Amino acid sequence: QVQLVESGGGLVEPGGSLRLSCAASARFFSIYDMGWYRQAPGKQRELVGSITSDGITNYADSAKGRFTISRDNAKNTVFLQMNSLKPEDTAVYYCNKQGGSYFWNWGQGTQVTVSS
């Protein structure tokens, strides 16, 4: 049973930055493509961006140019660096594997609130 633990969220003013982390207990973590997802109140969970096992990244249009995903396979951790944050980025952020026919059990997520 893979456990995902997200951290690093908080309250930040518009234009600010946050760096989120996600630690996964998965064996062979390095072989999985990983994604960062977010869910705003009243909205469906959406994919923010992803990183392949080879380190290739892809982003939703809303994140391009502002967010950067990276990973440290030695620490089973994936990161989301968020810059130039906007109020519409307010959501609970989650990580999970990306692609395939199933997700691992979702973690508790980390709340990001962008407000002045």
N, C-alpha and C positions, 0 to 999 in steps of 0.2 A: 504494500500500500504506500504509494508515494505521498509524501507530505510536502506542501508548499507553504512557505512562510514569507510573506511580503512585509516590507518595512520601509521607512523613510518618508512617509507622507506627512502632511501638516498643513498649516495655514500660511499662505504666502500672498503677497500683494501682486496685482497685475504687473507683468514684466519681470517677475522674479523667477528663481530657479529652484528645482528640487532634484534630488537623485534618489530614485527608488531602487531597492534591492529585493531580490527573490531568491531564497535558498530552497533547493529541491533535494529531497532525500533519494532521488531515483538512482538506481544502479546504472552505470553506463550513461550518465547524464550527457556526456559529450556527443552522443550519437543522435540526440533529439533536437529537432528544430523547436525553438521556443518562441512564445508570443507574449506580448503585454496586451491586456485587455482592460477596458474600463466600462463602468456602468454608472450612469448618472441617474438621479431620481426620476422615476417614471419612464425611463428609457431602457431599451434592450442593451445587453452587453455587446460591446463592439471591439473589434481588433484595432489596436493602436499601431502596432508594428510587430515585426518578427525578426528573428535571427536564425539562420540555418546552422547546422552542425559545423559548417565550414566558415561561419562568420559573415555570411552575406546577409545584409539587412534590407528590409522593405518596410515602408511606412504608409499609413493612411494619409490621404491628402491633408487632413487636418493637422498632422504631425510633421509633415515634411519640412525640413529646414529648421525645426525647433527642437525636435526630440532625437535622441541618439540611443540606440540599444547596443549593449556590449555584453560579453559573457566571460566568465572565468571558470573554465572547466575543472581546474584543479580544486576549486572551492564549491563546485556545483551551484554556481550563482549566476544569475542574469541581472543586468542593470538597465535602468531607464533614466537617462539624463534628460531632464525637461527644462528648457530655457524659454524665455519670453512667454511665460504662462499667461493665459487668458481666463476670464471668468468661466467661459464655456468648457474649460478643461476640468472643472470641478466634477469629481466623480470618485468612486471607489475603484482603485486600480488593482488588477490581479495579473498573475502570470500563470501560464500553463503551457503544455506542449502545443505545438501548432501543426496542423495537418493530421492526417490519419483519420480513423473512424471513431475515435473516442477521445475524451479528455480524462486527465487524472482528476481526482477529487479536488475541488476548488479550495483554496486557502481562505483565510478570513479577509484578505485584501488589505489595502492601506488607503485611508481617506486622504484625498487631496482637495483642498479648498482654496480657491483663488478669489480673493476679495480684498477690497480696500476698507 
